[in-house]
Amino acid sequence: MLTNDFRIARVQRTLRWFEDDIPLLNVRVKELSKERQESARRFAAAVIHETRAELARLLQAQPQAQELKQDMHDPSSGMPCEPAD
């Protein structure tokens, strides 16, 4: 099972890769018709948009996970953090 931190790092890396590829996309599609160029650019923009949305979802889930971890280690939370003797 992948941890949320690992997923966030992977999505951030993917997003950077997509964003850094935009200038290269323009070079790759310059020989295509204007319609196909626009189609390729719209597709790339949609993929970047979805990747950003996924990153936002993962980051929103992160504070909840952190709060649970803190509650487990906080003696005042009422949750046992170590087995009783």
C-alpha positions, 0 to 999 in steps of 0.5 A: 500500500502506498503512503499518502506522502509517496502519492503526493510526491509522485503526482507532484513529479508528474505535474512538473513533468507535464508542465515542463513538457509544454514547450516541447509539445509546441515543437512536436505539433508545429507540423500538424494542422492548426486544428490538430495543434489546438486539439493536442494543446487542449488535451495537454491542458486537460491532463494538467488540470486533472493532475492538479485536481488529484494533487489538491485531493491528496493534499486535502487528505494529508492534514486529516492523516496528520491529525490522526497521527498526532492524536495517537501520540498525544496523551491528552487525546484519550487514545492510548499510544502504548500498551498498558502494563 
